[in-house]
Amino acid sequence: MTASHHYALCIMHYELKYGCIGEHLPHSFSREIHNEIGSYAYDLKELTPEELPAFMTARGFCGINVTIPYKQAVIPFLDEIDETARAIGAVNTVVNRDGRLSGYNTDLYGITRLILRAGLDLSGKKVLVLGTGGTSRTASFAAGQLGAREVFRVSRTAREGSLSYEDVLRDHTDAEIILNTTPCGMYPKPAEQPLSLEMFTRLEGVVDAIYNPLRSRLVLDARSRGIPAEGGLYMLVAQAVRASGYFLDTAYPDDLTDRIYSRILSRKENIVLIGMPGSGKSAVGKILAEKTGKPLADTDQLIVEKAGKTIPDIFREDGEPAFRDLESEVIRELSMEGGRIISTGGGAVLRPENVTALRQNGRLFWLNRDPESLVPTEDRPLADTQDKMRQLYIEREPVYRTAADEIIPVTGTPEDTADAIGRDNC
């Protein structure tokens, strides 16, 4: 059966063509990814545990992806299960073929591709898999296939034969690979982290199935220690491509996952401008917003709106610490979601927690202008004279350099600077 014929039959006979079922899906990327794969309609359907049996029994769909918490719960409703999905004990893709439901596990393909993309070699390694749900079963299976020496699942309650986090910190800090499959750190609670990596002295790599935010606190913790780490967006795209192949009974080019991943990442990732007052962040931000179609958010402007007074007034009446607290609050709120151009104040990166928040969904560009060409103005309390500006640059230069993912020398017009950023990031 051709893909177009299969799709035509679905239109005629089923109320839901293709989609994703789960308990909570308000910030899923799945629809956007499937829209990139093909021209079929793809919907998100939230179901309570009580609603799941009726939905599965009705069989009113062509093909679905299954996410938290139903990757095991759908199995009793299936007529047949792919051998690999049966071995794993988790199904995330179901296809309706003439009323018979077939279950597959495309997460295995996705997480394997992600691990290899991160450059991790699991052969002979001790692996910790955080979580005990369907994705943890898949990650454990993948680790075994990739030659891991030992694989331990970890949960807060040590259920289903897993280790507790206390067990891990007492006996297993020699683990070399950590795979997170828990929702800890996922939107809308991106500041959470399942465990600190401080004690893991032999750690070689971290993979996190979380894709929203793009980089979880666990991923950033690993990277701050020089440990390779990747978030779950690539896994999500890879499994979606494989699932679509099952939906439409078709095969896609090998490079489709990479192409879709690049497009989705470009749309979802914030472009964050950091640098000295007067370095051109606001002007460059406006140009980038026009070029990309992403909305522009200026942290100083949002602080003024939140405080109901100007920045000089905040400094004079409340002091710099109060201003910095407002700045951190604004940055936390902005960083929760992606797809923006964010122009920050000159001191925004002075607090490490601000840098961490901005990195979760963003790439940081330091607009590095020669301090002698920076023009002081009265609305910048810490840089209202040339001497203050010069001294401020000396103090902040190493902070900007450490925080930046990319350094953009500012030597021409704002358009030139925007072009330098947009060349590979828009």
Secondary structure, 3 states (H helix, E strand, C coil): CCHHHHHHHHHHHCCEEEEEEECCCCCCCHHHHHHHHCCCCEEEEECCCCCHHHHHHHCCEEEEEECCCCCCCCHHHCCEECHHHHHHCCCCEEEEECCEEEEECCHHHHHHHHHHHCCCCCCCCEEEEECCCHHHHHHHHHHHHCCCCEEEEECCCCCCCCECHHHHHHHCCCCCEEEECCCCCCCCCCCCCCCCCCCCCCCCEEEECCCCCCCCHHHHHHHHCCCCEECCHHHHHHHHHHHHHHHHCCCCCCCHHHHHHHHHHHHHCEEEEECCCCCCHHHHHHHHHHHHCCCEEEHHHHHHHHHCCCHHHHHHHHCHHHHHHHHHHHHHHHHCCCCCEEECCCCHHHCHHHHHHHHHHEEEEEEEECHHHCCCCCCCCCCCCHHHHHHHHHHHHHHHHHHCCEEEEECCCHHHHHHHHHHHHC
